Amino acid sequence: MIIWAARTTAGVGLGALTAIAEVLYVLLSAPLLVVPATREAVLRGARKLTEVERIRLDRFFDNYNDDDYDGRRALQYLFPRILVGLLGLGVWACLAGGVVTAVFYGRQLVTGRAPGGQGAGTVAGWLLVAALAALAVFLCWQGMAGVAALDQWLAKRFLGPSFRTIVERRMSYLFSTRAEVVEAVNGERRRIERDLHDGVQQRLVALGLLLGRARRTGNTELVRQAHEEVQEALRELREVAWYVYPIALDEGGLDTALESLAERATIPVEVRYSLSLWKPSLQVATVIYFVASEAVTNATKHSGATRITIDVRLLGREMVVEIGDDGSGGAQAVGTGGLSGLARRVAAADGEFSVDSPIGGPTVVRAALPCG
């Protein structure tokens, strides 16, 4: 609290000094705006002064603003900014006057004199001075905080991205995420094709060979082996179908689908589902499920984990899922598949995705998606 107050006071004071320089610049350069040959130079100078203000707000108030503004907007910003800076100068003058007054009364208190007089001081008199001093400190601090808040609001109003820039950035983001989702879907299709080709198809080929041999020889042992191959092929086919889309999401909801995922895992999986009073939309539930499914698959295949936890909860206006394991760590969301595909899928739903997996573990895969 003390550090924050000191930074705010210093930031307002520095803003008061820069306001003096800005007043001089505006007064001296304003006539040059009517001359086309010097107009651009004036706007460049205004932008440099605005850059100083932008850095000051970032350093002292942790208030970051973009630098994609032109000289005209910078000059428009400087006019109200000067008024705020001079207001901060007034607050600082009041603060300096308060410090001088405090030193004066402090000396009288030490010498035993009455506040502002020559006689002996009384308790009632000094209590009144203390109350007035506390009020003055409060007013000075409110002035500092008010100037700082107004300073930040002005920067956001004039230096923040325009509506057109926001729309263009949003369009660019949507184009990018759309391409990433298409790539993620293609990657999942390739994985399903590999699972069908290398798993189910190979078992069906082996089944055909076994049935052919059994038909020629009448060997009952071959028939038994063929029956086992049928069961295994059905199991793998169900696994592929679950990976495409778990029907439990439609029939029982996200909690049922996650429980089924835990039951099918080859290592213990604990599901903590804290959404009993709220049901997520099918779109959000699907993304959450596939994040959990891919994270469990990665932990099972690559981390050597002995235990996995799936934690689903609401955090403010976001739905958060965290999948943790006690494996060897080192997981990364890079490349074209696996966790990187999940990152693209989450980004397409306006969510945030992160992987915390130091070497040696543990690993925590986290996704946060907006509820509405």
C-alpha positions in Angstrom: 0.0 0.0 0.0 2.8 2.4 0.9 4.7 1.6 -2.2 1.6 2.0 -4.4 0.9 5.4 -2.8 4.5 6.5 -3.3 4.4 5.5 -7.0 1.1 7.3 -7.5 2.4 10.4 -5.9 5.6 10.3 -7.9 3.7 9.6 -11.1 1.3 12.6 -10.5 4.3 14.8 -9.7 6.2 13.8 -12.9 3.0 14.4 -14.8 2.8 17.9 -13.4 6.4 18.6 -14.7 5.7 17.2 -18.1 2.5 19.3 -18.3 4.6 22.5 -18.0 6.7 21.4 -20.9 3.6 20.5 -22.9 2.1 24.0 -22.2 5.2 25.6 -23.6 5.3 23.3 -26.6 1.6 23.9 -27.5 1.9 27.6 -27.1 5.0 27.9 -29.2 4.0 25.3 -31.9 0.3 26.0 -32.3 0.9 28.9 -34.8 3.0 26.6 -36.9 0.1 24.3 -37.5 -1.3 26.7 -40.1 1.9 26.4 -42.2 1.8 23.1 -44.3 5.6 22.9 -44.3 5.9 22.7 -40.5 2.6 20.9 -39.6 4.1 17.4 -39.8 7.0 18.4 -37.6 4.6 19.8 -35.0 2.6 16.6 -35.0 5.8 14.5 -34.7 6.8 16.6 -31.7 3.3 16.1 -30.1 3.7 12.3 -30.6 7.1 12.3 -28.8 5.6 14.2 -25.9 2.7 11.7 -25.8 5.1 8.8 -25.9 6.7 10.2 -22.7 3.2 10.3 -21.1 2.5 6.8 -22.3 5.7 5.5 -20.7 5.0 7.4 -17.5 1.5 5.9 -17.2 3.0 2.4 -17.8 5.8 2.8 -15.3 4.0 4.5 -12.4 0.4 3.3 -12.8 0.8 0.0 -14.7 -1.5 1.5 -17.3 -0.4 0.3 -20.7 -1.7 1.9 -23.9 -1.0 1.0 -27.5 1.4 3.1 -29.6 -0.6 2.9 -32.8 -1.8 6.5 -32.8 -0.8 9.3 -35.1 0.4 12.8 -34.4 -3.0 14.3 -34.8 -4.5 12.2 -32.1 -1.4 12.9 -29.9 -2.0 16.6 -30.3 -5.7 16.2 -29.4 -4.6 14.3 -26.3 -2.2 16.9 -25.1 -4.8 19.7 -24.7 -6.9 17.9 -21.9 -3.7 16.3 -20.6 -2.2 19.7 -19.9 -5.2 20.6 -17.7 -4.9 17.3 -15.8 -1.2 17.9 -15.3 -1.7 21.4 -14.0 -4.4 20.0 -11.7 -1.8 17.6 -10.4 0.6 20.5 -10.0 -2.0 22.2 -7.8 -2.4 19.0 -5.7 1.4 18.8 -5.3 1.5 22.5 -4.2 -1.1 21.7 -1.6 0.9 18.7 -0.4 4.1 20.8 -0.2 2.2 23.5 1.7 1.0 20.8 4.1 4.5 19.5 4.7 5.8 23.0 5.5 2.8 23.6 7.8 3.5 20.2 9.5 7.1 21.1 10.1 6.1 24.5 11.6 3.5 23.0 13.9 5.9 20.1 14.8 8.5 22.6 16.0 5.8 24.4 18.2 4.7 21.0 19.6 8.3 20.1 20.6 8.8 23.5 22.3 5.5 23.3 24.1 4.0 26.4 22.5 0.3 26.7 21.5 -0.5 26.0 17.8 0.3 29.1 15.9 0.7 31.2 19.1 3.3 32.1 21.8 1.5 30.7 24.9 1.6 27.2 26.3 -0.2 24.6 24.2 -3.2 22.7 25.4 -4.4 19.2 24.6 -7.6 20.4 23.1 -5.7 22.8 20.8 -3.4 20.1 19.5 -6.2 17.6 19.1 -7.9 20.1 16.8 -4.7 20.6 14.8 -4.3 16.8 14.5 -7.9 16.5 13.2 -7.3 19.2 10.7 -4.1 17.6 9.6 -5.8 14.2 9.1 -8.4 15.9 7.0 -5.8 17.7 4.9 -3.9 14.4 4.3 -7.1 12.7 3.3 -8.0 15.5 0.8 -4.5 15.6 -0.6 -4.5 11.8 -1.1 -8.0 11.9 -2.7 -6.7 14.6 -5.0 -3.7 12.5 -6.0 -5.8 9.4 -6.6 -8.4 11.5 -8.6 -5.7 13.1 -10.8 -4.1 9.6 -11.4 -7.5 8.1 -12.4 -8.3 11.0 -14.7 -4.9 10.8 -16.3 -5.4 7.1 -17.0 -8.9 7.7 -18.4 -7.7 10.3 -20.8 -4.9 8.0 -22.1 -7.4 5.3 -22.7 -9.8 7.7 -24.4 -7.3 9.2 -26.8 -4.5 6.6 -27.1 -6.6 3.5 -27.1 -7.5 1.7 -30.4 -10.3 3.3 -32.4 -13.5 1.4 -33.1 -12.3 0.6 -36.6 -9.0 -0.7 -35.3 -10.8 -2.9 -32.8 -13.0 -4.3 -35.5 -10.1 -5.0 -37.8 -8.2 -6.8 -35.1 -11.3 -8.8 -34.3 -11.7 -9.8 -37.9 -8.0 -10.7 -38.2 -8.3 -12.8 -35.0 -11.4 -14.6 -36.4 -9.7 -15.3 -39.7 -6.7 -16.7 -37.9 -8.7 -18.9 -35.5 -10.9 -20.1 -38.4 -7.8 -21.3 -40.3 -6.4 -22.9 -37.1 -9.7 -24.7 -36.4 -9.7 -26.1 -39.9 -6.2 -27.3 -39.4 -7.1 -28.8 -36.1 -10.1 -30.6 -37.6 -8.0 -31.9 -40.4 -5.5 -33.2 -37.9 -8.2 -35.0 -36.0 -9.4 -36.5 -39.2 -5.9 -37.7 -40.0 -5.7 -39.3 -36.5 -9.1 -41.0 -36.9 -8.0 -42.3 -40.3 -4.7 -43.7 -38.7 -6.7 -45.3 -35.9 -9.1 -47.0 -38.3 -6.3 -48.1 -40.7 -3.8 -49.2 -38.1 -6.3 -50.6 -35.6 -9.7 -51.7 -36.7 -8.8 -52.4 -40.3 -5.8 -54.5 -39.4 -7.9 -56.5 -37.0 -10.6 -57.1 -39.6 -7.9 -58.3 -42.0 -6.6 -60.7 -39.4 -10.1 -61.8 -38.6 -10.7 -62.6 -42.3 -7.5 -64.7 -42.4 -8.5 -66.6 -39.3 -12.0 -67.3 -40.6 -10.6 -68.4 -43.9 -8.2 -70.9 -42.2 -11.0 -72.1 -39.9 -13.3 -72.7 -42.9 -10.6 -74.7 -44.6 -9.5 -76.8 -41.6 -12.5 -76.8 -39.3 -10.2 -75.9 -36.4 -12.3 -74.7 -33.4 -9.3 -73.0 -31.9 -9.1 -70.7 -34.9 -12.8 -70.0 -34.5 -12.2 -69.0 -30.8 -9.3 -66.7 -31.9 -11.6 -65.1 -34.6 -14.2 -64.5 -31.9 -11.6 -62.7 -29.7 -10.5 -60.6 -32.7 -14.1 -59.6 -33.3 -14.4 -58.4 -29.7 -11.2 -56.5 -29.9 -12.2 -54.9 -33.2 -15.5 -53.8 -31.6 -13.7 -52.3 -28.6 -11.3 -50.3 -30.8 -14.2 -49.2 -33.0 -16.0 -47.9 -29.9 -12.8 -46.0 -28.9 -12.6 -44.3 -32.3 -16.4 -43.5 -32.1 -15.9 -41.9 -28.7 -13.0 -39.8 -30.0 -15.1 -38.5 -32.9 -17.9 -37.4 -30.6 -19.0 -38.9 -27.2 -22.7 -39.5 -27.3 -22.8 -39.2 -23.5 -22.6 -35.4 -23.9 -26.1 -35.4 -25.5 -27.5 -38.1 -23.2 -26.1 -37.3 -19.8 -24.2 -34.1 -20.0 -20.5 -33.1 -19.5 -20.2 -34.8 -16.1 -21.4 -38.1 -17.4 -19.0 -37.9 -20.4 -16.1 -37.1 -18.1 -17.0 -40.0 -15.8 -17.0 -42.3 -18.8 -13.7 -40.9 -19.9 -12.3 -41.7 -16.4 -13.7 -45.3 -16.5 -12.1 -46.0 -19.9 -8.6 -44.7 -18.8 -5.9 -47.2 -18.0 -4.7 -45.3 -14.9 -6.8 -43.9 -12.1 -8.6 -40.6 -13.0 -10.4 -38.5 -10.4 -13.1 -36.2 -11.7 -14.0 -33.1 -9.6 -17.1 -31.5 -11.2 -18.4 -28.4 -9.4 -21.2 -27.4 -11.7 -24.2 -29.1 -10.2 -26.4 -25.9 -10.3 -25.4 -24.8 -13.8 -25.3 -26.6 -17.1 -22.9 -25.4 -19.7 -23.9 -25.0 -23.4 -23.2 -28.0 -25.6 -20.5 -26.0 -27.5 -18.6 -25.2 -24.3 -19.1 -28.7 -22.9 -17.7 -30.3 -26.1 -14.5 -28.1 -26.0 -14.1 -28.9 -22.3 -14.5 -32.6 -22.9 -12.0 -32.8 -25.8 -9.4 -30.8 -23.7 -9.8 -33.3 -20.9 -9.7 -36.3 -23.3 -6.6 -35.2 -25.1 -4.8 -34.3 -21.8 -5.7 -37.7 -20.3 -4.5 -39.5 -23.5 -1.2 -37.6 -23.5 -0.6 -38.3 -19.8 -1.3 -41.9 -20.3 0.9 -42.4 -23.3 3.8 -40.1 -22.7 4.2 -38.9 -19.1 4.4 -42.2 -17.1 1.8 -40.7 -14.7 0.2 -42.9 -12.0 -2.8 -40.6 -11.3 -4.7 -37.9 -13.1 -7.2 -35.3 -11.8 -9.9 -33.5 -13.9 -11.2 -30.4 -12.1 -14.1 -28.5 -13.7 -15.5 -25.4 -12.0 -16.9 -21.9 -12.5 -14.5 -19.0 -12.0 -16.3 -15.7 -12.3 -17.8 -15.7 -15.8 -15.6 -18.4 -17.1 -15.8 -22.1 -17.1 -12.4 -23.6 -16.2 -11.0 -27.1 -16.6 -7.7 -28.2 -15.2 -6.2 -31.6 -15.9 -3.2 -32.5 -13.7 -1.0 -35.5 -13.5 2.0 -36.6 -11.6 4.0 -37.6 -14.6 7.5 -36.7 -15.8 6.4 -33.3 -17.4 7.9 -31.7 -20.4 4.6 -31.4 -22.3 4.3 -28.5 -24.8 1.6 -27.1 -27.0 3.6 -27.0 -30.2 3.4 -28.6 -33.6 0.2 -29.4 -35.4 -1.6 -32.0 -33.3 -2.2 -33.0 -29.7 -2.1 -30.1 -27.2 -1.5 -27.5 -30.0 -4.7 -28.6 -31.7 -6.5 -28.1 -28.3 -5.1 -24.6 -28.1 -6.6 -23.7 -31.5 -9.9 -25.3 -30.6 -10.1 -23.3 -27.3 -9.0 -20.0 -29.1 -11.8 -20.5 -31.6 -14.3 -20.4 -28.6 -12.7 -17.2 -27.3 -11.0 -19.1 -24.5 -7.6 -19.2 -23.0 -5.4 -22.3 -23.0 -2.1 -23.0 -21.1 0.2 -25.8 -20.3 2.4 -25.8 -17.2 4.7 -28.8 -17.4 8.2 -28.4 -16.0 10.7 -31.2 -16.5 10.1 -33.7 -13.8 6.4 -32.7 -13.5 3.8 -32.3 -12.4 1.8 -31.2 -15.5 -1.3 -29.0 -15.5 -3.3 -28.4 -18.6 -5.8 -25.5 -18.2 -8.5 -24.1 -20.4 -10.9 -21.2 -19.5 -13.9 -20.5 -21.7 -16.5 -17.8 -21.4 -19.9 -19.1 -20.1 -22.1 -16.9 -22.2 
